[in-house]
Amino acid sequence: MPSTPPPIRIEDAASYQSVTTEQTTGGHVWAAAEVLLDFFRAAPGLVAGRCVLELGAGTGYLGMHLARDLSPSRIVLTEMEQGNALGWLTRNVEANRRAGVPLPRLETAALDWRWVEEEERGAEAEG
């Protein structure tokens, strides 16, 4: 019988405030993440063997559960760098790895919606 992997843990609010330089929406696990997790667990074929991109991963709760339980071929959790939101996400992922949570195909990356707006403004100025 396979062993049960360690639980995924999210650091507390005090840790969040010590890492981030401004308040963002990524400081806690949203109910929507729990609902989405239930949805994907009921339909694991939507994730298993696929490349998954999570936009605005916040704490990393959803993405880490998908990576641990549903075997995507690759999973990239993104967050903005502003306010050190990406640092908070990465901290949670690394803390879980150190605790023995298997997250071999998971990575974090910077992605900020404002980059799209900046590119659009640049294209308008050129055109």
C-alpha positions as CSV (number, residue, x, y, z in Angstrom):
1,M,0.0,0.0,0.0
2,P,1.5,3.4,-1.0
3,S,2.3,5.7,1.9
4,T,0.3,8.9,2.4
5,P,2.3,12.0,1.3
6,P,2.8,14.7,3.9
7,P,0.1,17.3,4.2
8,I,0.5,20.6,2.4
9,R,0.9,23.4,4.8
10,I,0.5,27.2,4.2
11,E,2.4,29.5,6.4
12,D,0.4,31.8,8.8
13,A,-0.6,35.4,8.4
14,A,2.4,36.6,10.5
15,S,4.8,34.9,8.1
16,Y,2.9,36.4,5.2
17,Q,3.3,39.9,6.6
18,S,7.0,39.3,7.3
19,V,7.6,38.3,3.7
20,T,5.4,40.7,1.7
21,T,6.0,44.5,1.4
22,E,2.3,45.3,0.7
23,Q,-1.0,43.5,1.1
24,T,-2.1,41.5,-1.8
25,T,-4.9,39.0,-2.3
26,G,-2.5,36.1,-1.9
27,G,-2.3,36.0,1.9
28,H,-4.7,33.2,2.5
29,V,-6.3,30.3,0.8
30,W,-9.5,31.3,-1.0
31,A,-12.6,29.1,-0.9
32,A,-12.5,29.1,-4.7
33,A,-9.2,27.2,-4.5
34,E,-10.8,24.5,-2.4
35,V,-13.7,24.2,-4.8
36,L,-11.4,24.0,-7.8
37,L,-9.4,21.3,-6.0
38,D,-12.6,19.3,-5.4
39,F,-13.5,19.7,-9.1
40,F,-10.1,18.5,-10.4
41,R,-10.0,15.6,-7.9
42,A,-13.4,14.5,-9.4
43,A,-12.0,14.7,-12.9
44,P,-8.3,13.9,-12.6
45,G,-7.9,13.4,-16.3
46,L,-8.1,17.1,-16.8
47,V,-4.7,17.4,-15.0
48,A,-2.9,14.1,-15.2
49,G,-0.1,14.1,-17.8
50,R,-0.8,17.7,-18.8
51,C,1.0,20.9,-18.5
52,V,-0.8,23.2,-16.0
53,L,-0.4,27.0,-15.6
54,E,-1.9,28.7,-12.6
55,L,-2.2,32.5,-12.9
56,G,-2.0,34.3,-9.6
57,A,-1.3,31.3,-7.4
58,G,-1.2,33.2,-4.2
59,T,-0.3,30.8,-1.4
60,G,0.2,27.9,-3.9
61,Y,-2.4,25.8,-2.2
62,L,-4.2,24.7,-5.3
63,G,-1.2,24.1,-7.5
64,M,0.7,22.2,-4.8
65,H,-2.2,19.9,-4.3
66,L,-2.6,19.3,-8.1
67,A,1.2,18.6,-8.4
68,R,1.2,16.2,-5.4
69,D,-2.0,14.3,-6.1
70,L,-2.9,14.5,-9.8
71,S,0.5,14.0,-11.7
72,P,0.6,16.8,-14.2
73,S,3.6,16.5,-16.6
74,R,4.6,20.1,-15.5
75,I,2.9,22.7,-13.4
76,V,3.9,26.4,-13.2
77,L,2.5,28.6,-10.5
78,T,2.7,32.3,-11.3
79,E,2.5,35.4,-9.1
80,M,3.5,39.0,-9.4
81,E,6.8,40.2,-8.1
82,Q,5.3,43.5,-6.7
83,G,5.0,43.4,-2.9
84,N,7.1,40.2,-2.9
85,A,4.0,38.1,-3.7
86,L,6.2,35.7,-5.8
87,G,8.5,35.4,-2.7
88,W,5.6,34.4,-0.6
89,L,4.5,31.8,-3.1
90,T,8.0,30.4,-3.4
91,R,8.4,30.3,0.3
92,N,5.3,28.2,0.7
93,V,6.4,25.8,-2.1
94,E,9.9,25.4,-0.7
95,A,8.7,24.9,2.9
96,N,6.5,22.0,1.7
97,R,9.4,20.5,-0.3
98,R,11.6,20.6,2.8
99,A,8.7,18.9,4.7
100,G,8.8,16.0,2.2
101,V,5.9,16.9,0.0
102,P,6.7,15.5,-3.4
103,L,6.5,18.4,-5.9
104,P,9.0,17.3,-8.6
105,R,7.4,18.9,-11.6
106,L,6.3,22.2,-10.0
107,E,8.0,25.5,-10.5
108,T,7.2,29.1,-9.7
109,A,7.5,32.1,-12.1
110,A,6.9,35.8,-12.2
111,L,3.9,37.0,-14.1
112,D,2.3,40.4,-13.7
113,W,-0.9,41.4,-15.6
114,R,0.5,44.9,-15.9
115,W,3.1,43.6,-18.3
116,V,0.4,43.1,-20.9
117,E,-0.9,46.6,-20.5
118,E,2.7,47.9,-20.9
119,E,3.2,45.9,-24.1
120,E,-0.1,47.2,-25.5
121,R,0.9,50.8,-24.7
122,G,4.2,50.2,-26.4
123,A,2.6,48.7,-29.5
124,E,0.1,51.7,-29.7
125,A,3.0,54.1,-29.5
126,E,4.8,52.3,-32.3
127,G,1.8,52.0,-34.5
